[in-house]
Amino acid sequence: MNDQNLDIYFDEDFTKILETWGLDNAWNEVQLLLSNHQGKVLDIACGTGKVIEILSRFKNLDLYGCDISDMLIWTAVKRGIPGSKLAVCDATSLPYSDNEFEYCYSIGSIEHFNEVGIVKFIEESHRTTRKISFHMLPVSKSGLDEGWKVTSDQSYFNNSVEWWIGKFNSIYDPVVVLDSVWEDDCSTGKWFICKKNKIV
């Protein structure tokens, strides 16, 4: 089984990277996706809370966040996000009620989980969200399922759009895929827009 490297989420240098990771790409895109919506929104694997801070200008959104790293959550608190709206937890077992949020999103997170964790992550986003989940993640530029990659600092899946659609379709139908302008040497970003069939 592929194991997720969690040590990096407690590293001070990595915290600095998270402060700029989505500038001019994913962080602009999530604003466009959520700007016309309203209600309670969960940022799954929120890191330092930078995206919550960006989205806070939309007064129609009631923003919450969670992350496995207490260090990153503390950074979010220091930036002014109320601690009552943040939780330290594993995304595969969220401490929230069924349908507690109208929307949720994750950015550059789900690909770092092993395959069992990916399915649980998607199940939890579905369970806790009434309407739509938005997930941005890297897919392989080659279009191939390149599998589990291990770099000097992170581990992640670099697979095809089709592979990921299979994971999302095991829980959600329909799933719409949109391009992101985020990219690196071997991956390009995609948004997986997952609508809950029955809004309760």
N, C-alpha and C positions, 0 to 999 in steps of 0.2 A: 504494500500500500504506500502511496505517496504521502509523505508527512509534511504538513504546513510548518514553515519556519516562523515561530512566534517571537523569537528573541528580538528581531528588528523593530517590533512595535513598542519596545521599551528602550530604544536607543535614541539618545538626544540628537545625534546628527541626522537620523532619519526624520525626526520631527521637523527639522528645518526644510528638508526636501518636500514634506507634505504641505508646507506653507505656500508653495508655488507650483505644485505638480500640474494642476489643471488650468493654469492661467492661459487665456486666449484660445481655449479649446473646450474641454468638457465642462468647465465652470460657467462659460457663456451658454452652453447648450442646455444645461439643467435649468437655467433661468428661463429660457424660451419654453421648455417643456412644462414648467410649473406656473408661469406668470399669469395664465388665465384660469387657474384652478383656485379653489379655496378649501379650507379645512385643516385638519390635523395631518401633519406629514412627518414621517420617520426617515432620518438619514441612517442607514445601516452601515456600520463600520465608518463612523463619522470622523475618525482621526482627531485632528486638532480643533475641529469645529469651524474650519475656514469656510466651508460651503454653507453651513447654517448661517454664519455671519453675513455672507454675500446675499443669501435669500431673505434675510430678515428685513430687507427694504420692502418686500411684498407683504403688506399688512394683512392680506387675506389668508396668509399661511401661518398656522400655529406649529412651529418647528420643534422637533425633538431629535435626539441623537443617541446612538449607542456604539460602543467599541469594546473590544476585548482588553484594551490596555488602559489601566487606571492612570498611567502617566499621560497618555494622550487626552483622556477625559479631563484630567486636571488642567491641562493646557487650554482646553475649551472653556473651562470655568474661568480661568485667568483672563481669557479674552472677553469675558462678560456674558457668556451664555449661562443662564440660571442652572444650578446643579440639579434642581427639581425636574429639569427637562432632559437630563442626561442619565445614562445608565452604563455601568461596566458589566458586560455580558458577552457571551458567545453568540454569534449570529445564527447558529444552528439550534439555539434554544432561547428564544427571545422572551423576556419577562413581561410581555404585554398580553392583553386580552384579545380574543378573537374579534376581528374587524374594528380594532381600536382606532386605526388610522384610515383616513380617506385615501392617502397615497403614501408610497415609500419609494426610496431610490437608493442605489449604491453606485459608487464610481470607483473602478479599478480595484475591486475587492474580491468578488466571488471567485475569480480565477486562481486565487491563492489557496483555496480549499481543496482537499482531496475529493474524489468523486462522490463518496458518501456524504461528505460535508456540503458539496454543491447542491445535491438534491435536498438535503435538510434546510439549507439556506433558502432555496426557492420555496419549499413548503412553508417555512416560517414567514416569508414575505407574503405569501398567499393567505395564510391563516390570519395574520394581523392587519391586513389591508383590505378595505371594502371595495375599492374601485380599480386603480391602476398602479402597477409597480414599474419603475423605470430603472434599468440596470445597464450601465456602461462598462464594457470590458474589452480587452484586446483579443483580436482573432488573428490567426496566422496570415501574413501577406502571401504566403505560398498557396493558400487555399487547402493545405494538407493538415491532417491531424498530427502535429509534430509532438504531441504528448507533453509530459511533465518536464519543464525546464528548471534547472538549478543554476543560478548565477552566484556571484560572490556575496550578494546580500539578500536575494529573494528567490522563492520557488513559486512556479505558477504553471497553469496549462496554457499552451499556445496552439489552439486547435481551430478548425474551420467553423464558419458560420453554421453549417449543417449540424455539426457535432453539438454546438450550443443550443440550436433550436430543438434538437432531440431532448436535451436536458430540461429546457423550459416547457416543451410540449407535454412532458410527462405530468405536469401539474396545470399549466395554463393552455388555453386555446380560446381565442387566437393569440399569436405573438407576432408583432410587427418589428422589423429590423430597420433601423435608420443608421446612416453613416455619421460618424464623428470625425472631426478634423484632427483629433489626437492620433499620433503615430510614433513609433520608434523604429529601430533598424529591422526588426523581424515581425512586427505586429502593426495592425491598424485598428482603430477604435470603432466599436459598433454599440448602438443603443438597442437593447431588447425591451420593447414596450409590451407589457403583459397585462391584459385586461381581464378582470375577474368576470366570468360569464354571468353570474347572478349577483347583482348588487343587493346586499341585505341591510 
